[in-house]
Amino acid sequence: MIVTGEFAFPAADFREIAKLAKDESGIDLPESKATLVYSRLAKRLRALGLPTFAAYCDTVRDNEDKRGSMIAALTTNVTRFFREQHHFEHLRKVVLEPLAASARRGNRIRLWSAACSTGQEPYSMALTVLSVIPQAADLDARIERLAEPLTHMIRNAVDHGIESPEAQLNQRRDEENRRYKHKPAGH
């Protein structure tokens, strides 16, 4: 058994789940993630009334909706502005502050957000850029999203503008909103 618990989780079942996840979404699940996979998918086994991971593999193998639910269970699906604040502090201090003078001299700045769910991460990156380089919109600076949302639920939200990043930014705490809103000179 690769993980012991309520359900038997042999290495062969883990490998099949890892292959299904890779084929469906491109996610690589090394064996070191077996405990995470077990904890997230054991809930799916209970919900579906399945006795084993082998039965779960049989269920998701031929059912696109159930595979989508598997991917949703395996992925974080949490997004919010400035999630993992220390990443944005690193971006500001280690990456952007040294690049600011170069950007002002006309050099390019390109940032990519690889996994960004409904878009809060690239918006957070843009706000961080503006905090260091307020004139970035006038320079050769660009932020691009490299990945599309994985789950149908997130894709649907993005496609239909549900809880758009703009709407969520407007709901942020007053202190954080004030930090990034334009303040007229002399105020």
N, C-alpha and C positions, 0 to 999 in steps of 0.2 A: 504494500500500500504506500502510495506517495504521501497521502495525508490520512490520518485516522480521525474518525468522528462518527457522527450519527449515520452517515452513509459511507460505504466502502468507496474508496477513490483510488483505484489502481492506476499505475503509470500509463497503461494503454488508453484508459478513458481520458486522462489528462492530455495525452498526445492527440487524441481525436478532437477534443475540444479546442486545443491550440491550433490544429489544422483548420477546423471550421472557422475559427475566429480570423485566422490569417486569410483564408479564401474569401470570407465575407467582407472583411473590413481592412485587411492589411496589417492588423495588429499582431505583433510578435509576442508570444507568451513563452518565455523561457521557463524551464522547470522550477527555477527559483520563485516563480509566481504561483506555484501550486496551491499554497495555503490561501492566498487571495482569491484565486479562482474557486476553490472549494467554498470559502465563506460566502462569496457572492452568488454562486450557483446553487448551493444547498437550499436557499430560499426558493429558488425556482422549482427544485425537485418537490419541496413541500407543497408549493402552490399548485403544482400539476398532479400531485398525488403519486409521484413516481418512486419506486423502491430503490433504484440504483442509478449511478451515473451512466452506466451502459444503456439503461432504458431512456435516460435523458438524451444521450447521443442519438439513439434511434429516433426520438421524437423531433429533435431539431434538424437532423440531417436532411429530411425531406419536407420541412415546413418553413417557408420563408419568414412568416410572422414570428414563429418561435425562435428562429435564428436571430431575428431583429431584437427580440426580447432578451436573448442571450447576450448580444453585443451591448445592449443598454445596461444590463446587469454588470457586465465586465468593465465598462468604461465609467469614468468619474461623473460626467454629465453635470458638473457643477461649474457655473461660470458667474462671475460678478466682477465688477470693476475693481482693479487693484488686488485681486486674489493673489496670495503669496507676495505680500508687500515687499519682502526682501529682494525679490527678483527685480522689482521696479527701482528700488534703491541702487541695486547693482547696475542696472541699465543707466540710471542717471549718473552715478559717480564714476563707474569704471569705463563705460562705453561712450556715453553722450558728452560728458564734460570735456574729455580729450578731443572729441570730434567737432565740437562746436566751432572752434576757430577755423578748422579746415572747411566746414560747411559755409561759413561766412566768406571764405575766399573763393567760393564757387564750386567746391568739390561735392561729389554726390554722397548722399546718405541713403542706404537701403536697409530696411528692417523687415523681417518676415515673422509672422506669427503662424506657427505650424499647426497648432491645435487650438481652435478658438470657438467652438460651440456656436453661440449666437452672436458673437462679435465683441464682447466686452474686452477681451484681451488686446486686440489691435487698437480699440479706442483708448484703453489705458496706456498703451505704448505711445499713441499720438499725444495724449495729455502730458505724458512724461517728457516727450520731445519738446513740446511747447513750454514746459516749465524751465527747460534748459536753454532752448533756442526759440524765443517768442516769435521771431520772424521766419520760422521754418516754412510757413506756407509760401513765402516769397523765394525760397531757396530750392535747390534740387534735392529735396528730401521726400521719400516715399515709404509707406508701410503697406505691405501686401499680406494677404491671407493665403497660405499655401494649401490648407486642407478644408474640405467641406465637412459639415456635421455628419456624424455617423448614423445616428438613430433617426428613425422616421419621425419621432416626436419632435426632435430638435429641428430636423429639416422642415417640418410643417410650420413650426413657430417662425423660422427664418423666412420661409416662403410667404407667409401670411402676415408678417409684421407683428406677430404677437409678442408683447413685452420686448419691444425693440430696444437696442442699446440706448437710444436717445431717451426713451421713456424711463428706462431704469436709471440713467444718469440723473434725470430730473427728480427721482425719488431718493437719491442719496442723502446722507446726513448733511445738514446745513453747513457744518464745518468743512467737509470735503468739497461741497459745491462752491463755497466761497473761495477756497484755495485756487480753483481753476477758472473762475469767472473773471472776465476782463474788468479791471478797475481803472477808471479814468485817472489821468495824471492829476496829482494834487490831492488825491483821496486816500 
